[in-house]
Amino acid sequence: MLRGAALAGAAAVTGLAGTAPASAADTTEVVNGPWLVSAAGVFQVEPGHTTPKLLFSQGDDATASPDGRYVAFRNNSYIPGQPRPAAVALWDRVTGETLPLVAGEEGVYWESPTWSPDGTQLALVRNHDTLVTVDVATGAIRVLVQGHVMSLPNWSRDGSMIVTRWYSRSEGPQLKTLTLATGKLRRIYLPEAAGEHFDWPVFMPNSERVVFCTNRWTRDTEVLGGRALGSVRIDGTGLKRLTDEPRVYLSPVFSPDGRYCAALSVPPTNEYPDGGNIIVSTSGFGEPWWIPGDEYDDSSRLDWARAI
C-alpha cells in the first residue's frame, strides 16, 4: 500500500528516517507562524498580511507538523490515464520538496490527516470507515478502529486521544474519543435534535475539552449556515456555547502557542456566504477580529503553522 522505497529515500534525505521532527514542546518558545488555507490548492497567509501566497495548486486537507516544518496534504492531482501520484504527501516548508507518503490506489480514498504531537505519525480516515495511523519515517500503517463511518479526526496535544465525528448505526451521528493506550471509545456528544449539523471537533490545547461547530443553538437563525462554536469536556459533560453571534464556522484551529483560536467564516458585510475569510479570537472566545481574504473562497480547511 505504501511506496516503501520512495518514502525511505525521501525520509533519509529530509532527516525523517530515524529521527522525528521536533515537537513544539521541545523548545522553550512557541512562535505562531502562518495560517494554511486549503481552497483549490494550499495557500499560506502570513501574520499581519491579508494576501495569501499559493504554495501548491494540487492539494487539499493541509495541516502543519507540530514543529512547523512539514505540511501533510491529500493529493488531488490524479488524471485518468496518467501515473497515479501519492494519495497523501508531505511538503517541506524549508526546501520546497514534496515527499510521497501514502501511495495512490484505485478505489482507496483518504481524508483529514492529523499529526501526533511528537510529529512521528499521522492519523487519517481511509474509505470513510477506517481510522489508521501512518508512521512518517517508515510509512507503516496501523488500523486503530474500523467498521463505522468517521470523519475529521483530531489528535490531542497530550497525545492520549483522537476525537472524530462518528456515525453509530443505533444512535446516529455523534462525537467520540478514542483513548490510544486502551483502545476505548467514549461518546462525548449527541445532537439535541434530529437534523442538527455539527462537525469539526478539535481539542483545546490543554486536551481537556473538545471544541466543535454546531447549529444546536442557532437552528432558528436567518443567517444562512449560521452556527456557533461549542465545547464539551472529554468525559462528555459540561456542554458550553462559546460564541454568541450566529455565523458560518468551519475548521476551528488553535494557534501553536495555544493563546488563540481561528476558524473559516463569513463576515456580516459579505454579500454572499462564500466561506473565504478567517476569524480569530483569544482562546477565551471574546470579541473576534477578521483576517480578510476573498482570494480563498470555498475554503475547505484551516490550519495554523508554527513559525520556522
Secondary structure as UniProt FT lines:
FT   HELIX           4..14
FT   HELIX           24..26
FT   STRAND          32..38
FT   STRAND          42..45
FT   TURN            47..48
FT   STRAND          53..56
FT   STRAND          60..64
FT   TURN            66..67
FT   STRAND          70..74
FT   TURN            80..81
FT   STRAND          88..92
FT   TURN            93..95
FT   STRAND          98..102
FT   TURN            106..107
FT   STRAND          110..115
FT   TURN            117..118
FT   STRAND          121..126
FT   TURN            127..129
FT   STRAND          130..135
FT   TURN            136..138
FT   STRAND          141..146
FT   STRAND          149..155
FT   TURN            157..158
FT   STRAND          161..168
FT   TURN            169..171
FT   STRAND          172..179
FT   TURN            180..183
FT   STRAND          184..189
FT   TURN            194..195
FT   STRAND          198..203
FT   TURN            205..206
FT   STRAND          209..214
FT   TURN            216..220
FT   TURN            224..225
FT   STRAND          227..233
FT   TURN            234..235
FT   STRAND          240..241
FT   STRAND          250..254
FT   TURN            256..257
FT   STRAND          260..265
FT   TURN            268..269
FT   STRAND          277..282
FT   TURN            283..284
FT   STRAND          289..291
FT   HELIX           294..296
FT   STRAND          301..306
//
